[in-house]
């Protein structure tokens, strides 16, 4: 079961994910949480993946869908803290070329202060 613990870091909403990010209820839980944040006006979102032990294609797809939702709301979605296994999966599907991936939460939060270049 995927658990999501939101907290604020400056003007960024950090969603700390713990568990498996896999196709099914787990990935839908993430989508619902992101939709709730966006509806509440929180459009600077950081996914902290440090507690994610496994991710499959459904989880990757859900991250992409969340990214699209946040972008439509004129916000930014970034990722941080991926374990080596999760980072390997993300790199195989080239997700970090679309969604910024940082090692540490602090550097990711600081990056939100820099205006994004270009548009995706």
C-alpha positions as CSV (number, residue, x, y, z in Angstrom):
1,X,0.0,0.0,0.0
2,X,1.4,3.4,-1.0
3,X,1.4,6.0,1.8
4,X,1.6,9.7,1.1
5,X,2.6,12.2,3.7
6,X,2.4,15.8,2.5
7,X,4.3,18.6,4.1
8,X,5.3,22.2,3.1
9,X,8.9,23.3,2.4
10,X,8.9,27.0,1.6
11,X,6.3,27.4,-1.2
12,X,6.5,23.8,-2.3
13,X,4.2,21.0,-1.3
14,X,6.3,17.9,-0.8
15,X,4.6,14.5,-1.1
16,X,6.7,11.9,0.7
17,X,5.8,8.5,-0.9
18,X,6.3,5.3,1.0
19,X,5.7,1.8,-0.4
20,X,5.3,0.6,-3.9
21,X,4.3,2.8,-6.8
22,X,2.6,0.2,-9.0
23,X,-0.4,-0.1,-11.3
24,X,-3.7,-0.1,-9.5
25,X,-4.9,1.5,-6.3
26,X,-1.4,2.6,-5.4
27,X,-0.9,4.8,-8.4
28,X,-4.5,6.1,-8.2
29,X,-3.8,7.2,-4.6
30,X,-1.0,9.4,-6.0
31,X,-3.2,10.9,-8.7
32,X,-6.0,11.7,-6.2
33,X,-3.5,13.4,-3.8
34,X,-2.0,15.5,-6.6
35,X,-5.5,16.5,-7.9
36,X,-6.4,17.5,-4.3
37,X,-3.3,19.6,-4.0
38,X,-3.8,21.3,-7.3
39,X,-7.5,22.0,-6.4
40,X,-6.3,23.6,-3.2
41,X,-4.0,25.9,-5.2
42,X,-0.8,24.0,-4.5
43,X,0.9,23.8,-7.9
44,X,4.5,23.6,-6.9
45,X,4.8,19.9,-6.1
46,X,7.8,17.7,-5.2
47,X,7.5,13.9,-5.2
48,X,9.9,12.5,-2.6
49,X,10.5,9.0,-3.8
50,X,13.0,8.0,-1.1
51,X,10.5,5.7,0.5
52,X,9.5,4.0,-2.8
53,X,10.9,0.4,-2.9
54,X,9.5,-0.5,-6.3
55,X,7.9,1.2,-9.3
56,X,6.4,-0.4,-12.4
57,X,5.2,1.0,-15.7
58,X,1.8,1.9,-14.1
59,X,3.6,4.0,-11.5
60,X,5.7,5.7,-14.1
61,X,2.6,6.5,-16.1
62,X,0.9,7.9,-13.1
63,X,3.8,10.3,-12.5
64,X,3.5,11.5,-16.1
65,X,-0.2,12.0,-15.7
66,X,0.4,14.0,-12.4
67,X,3.0,16.0,-14.2
68,X,0.5,16.9,-17.0
69,X,-2.2,17.8,-14.4
70,X,0.2,20.2,-12.6
71,X,1.5,21.7,-15.8
72,X,-2.1,22.4,-16.9
73,X,-2.5,24.3,-13.7
74,X,0.5,26.4,-14.5
75,X,2.6,24.7,-11.9
76,X,5.7,22.5,-11.7
77,X,6.2,18.9,-10.6
78,X,9.6,17.6,-9.7
79,X,11.1,14.5,-8.1
80,X,13.8,13.8,-5.5
81,X,15.4,11.0,-3.4
82,X,14.9,8.1,-5.7
83,X,16.6,4.9,-4.6
84,X,19.0,3.3,-7.0
85,X,16.5,0.8,-8.3
86,X,13.8,3.4,-8.8
87,X,16.3,5.8,-10.4
88,X,17.3,3.1,-12.8
89,X,13.7,2.5,-13.9
90,X,13.1,6.3,-14.3
91,X,16.3,6.6,-16.4
92,X,15.4,3.6,-18.6
93,X,12.1,5.3,-19.6
94,X,13.9,8.6,-19.8
95,X,11.6,10.3,-17.4
96,X,14.3,12.7,-15.9
97,X,14.5,14.3,-19.4
98,X,10.9,15.5,-18.8
99,X,10.6,15.8,-15.1
100,X,13.6,17.1,-13.0
101,X,15.0,14.5,-10.6
102,X,17.2,15.6,-7.7
103,X,19.1,13.6,-5.1
104,X,18.1,15.7,-2.1
105,X,14.9,17.5,-1.1
106,X,16.7,20.7,-0.3
107,X,18.2,21.1,-3.7
108,X,14.9,20.2,-5.3
109,X,13.0,22.8,-3.2
110,X,15.6,25.5,-4.1
111,X,15.1,24.7,-7.8
112,X,11.5,25.9,-7.7
113,X,12.7,29.4,-7.1
114,X,14.3,29.4,-10.5
115,X,11.9,30.1,-13.4
116,X,11.5,27.1,-15.7
117,X,13.2,27.3,-19.1
118,X,11.1,26.5,-22.2
119,X,7.8,24.7,-22.0
120,X,6.9,21.1,-22.3
